[in-house]
Structures are given as structure tokens and as C-alpha cells.
Amino acid sequence: MLLAIYNAANSPETGKPLVRVSVRLMKDGKPATKPFDYVLTETEGDPIPHLRFAEYIRLAGLAPGMYTALVEAKDMVTRKLLKQEAPFEIVN
């Protein structure tokens, strides 16, 4: 999984952003795995300031079929929440 988050606010205390990301894999509207949770604090500056996140998510052991990755990113400074869904298929 690869994502970039733009316009995260900097914390007055640390001068850095604080974004919590949660990824849930769903099959038929039900959780297929436990949520994957991450905390992002390091900004990259090029081409414009953003938080970049890249992580492998283990799919071994999941049955073939259609799934949805539900991604939620919450800016802990402004309390704004962004949600996105990405469908994918596991085949044999």
C-alpha cells in the first residue's frame, strides 16, 4: 500500500504533523483481518510538503475473492478525518 497525505497541520508543541492511519480489509462487508494502525509524523518536502506512507500488508491466508481496503487518516491536530475505499481481488 502506498499513500501520500497533504496539508496535515503541524502540532504547536512539536512543530510536526501527527496523523493516525488505520487500514481495514473487508470481505462481504465484514472485517477480514484485524485493523492495521500506523502513526505518521515525518514530512517530506518535495515537490510540496506531505506525509508519505508505504507498507506491505500481508494477504497470505486470505481466501480468494473480492475485498475492500478501508483507509482512514485522521489529522490529530485539526481532528479532520479522511476516508477512502479501494477494492481489490485475491485470486488463486
C-alpha positions as CSV (number, residue, x, y, z in Angstrom):
1,M,0.0,0.0,0.0
2,L,1.3,3.5,-0.9
3,L,-0.3,6.8,0.0
4,A,0.5,10.4,0.4
5,I,-1.2,12.8,2.8
6,Y,-1.1,16.6,2.0
7,N,-2.0,19.6,4.2
8,A,-1.5,18.0,7.6
9,A,-1.3,20.6,10.3
10,N,1.8,20.9,12.5
11,S,1.4,20.5,16.2
12,P,2.2,23.7,18.2
13,E,4.1,21.6,20.7
14,T,6.4,19.6,18.4
15,G,6.3,21.5,15.1
16,K,5.5,18.2,13.3
17,P,2.2,16.8,12.0
18,L,0.6,13.9,13.8
19,V,-1.6,11.7,11.5
20,R,-3.1,8.3,12.5
21,V,-3.8,5.9,9.7
22,S,-6.0,2.8,10.0
23,V,-6.5,0.2,7.3
24,R,-9.2,-2.4,7.5
25,L,-9.6,-5.2,4.9
26,M,-13.2,-6.1,4.4
27,K,-14.9,-9.0,2.6
28,D,-18.6,-9.1,2.0
29,G,-19.0,-6.1,4.4
30,K,-17.3,-7.9,7.3
31,P,-13.7,-7.5,8.6
32,A,-11.3,-10.0,7.0
33,T,-8.4,-9.1,9.3
34,K,-7.6,-7.0,12.3
35,P,-7.1,-3.3,11.6
36,F,-3.6,-2.2,10.6
37,D,-2.8,1.0,12.5
38,Y,0.1,3.5,11.9
39,V,1.2,6.9,13.1
40,L,2.8,9.3,10.7
41,T,4.9,12.3,11.9
42,E,7.7,12.8,9.3
43,T,7.1,15.3,6.5
44,E,8.8,15.1,3.1
45,G,9.3,18.4,1.3
46,D,9.5,17.6,-2.4
47,P,7.7,18.6,-4.5
48,I,5.4,20.0,-1.8
49,P,5.2,19.1,1.9
50,H,3.4,15.8,2.5
51,L,3.5,12.6,4.6
52,R,4.3,9.6,2.5
53,F,3.4,6.1,3.7
54,A,4.4,2.7,2.1
55,E,3.8,-0.6,3.8
56,Y,3.3,-4.2,2.7
57,I,0.1,-5.7,4.1
58,R,0.1,-9.5,4.4
59,L,-2.6,-11.1,2.3
60,A,-1.4,-14.7,2.8
61,G,-4.1,-16.9,4.3
62,L,-7.0,-14.8,2.9
63,A,-9.5,-16.7,0.8
64,P,-9.8,-15.8,-2.9
65,G,-12.5,-13.3,-3.6
66,M,-13.3,-9.6,-3.7
67,Y,-12.1,-7.4,-0.9
68,T,-12.1,-3.7,0.0
69,A,-9.4,-1.8,1.8
70,L,-10.9,0.9,4.0
71,V,-8.3,3.6,4.7
72,E,-8.9,6.3,7.4
73,A,-6.4,9.1,8.0
74,K,-7.1,11.4,11.0
75,D,-5.1,14.6,11.5
76,M,-4.8,14.6,15.3
77,V,-4.0,18.4,15.3
78,T,-7.1,19.6,13.4
79,R,-9.2,16.4,14.1
80,K,-10.1,16.1,10.4
81,L,-10.8,12.6,9.2
82,L,-10.4,11.4,5.6
83,K,-11.7,8.1,4.4
84,Q,-11.1,6.2,1.2
85,E,-12.0,2.8,-0.1
86,A,-10.0,0.7,-2.6
87,P,-11.5,-2.6,-4.0
88,F,-9.1,-5.5,-4.9
89,E,-9.3,-9.1,-5.7
90,I,-7.3,-12.1,-4.4
91,V,-7.1,-14.9,-7.0
92,N,-5.6,-18.4,-6.8
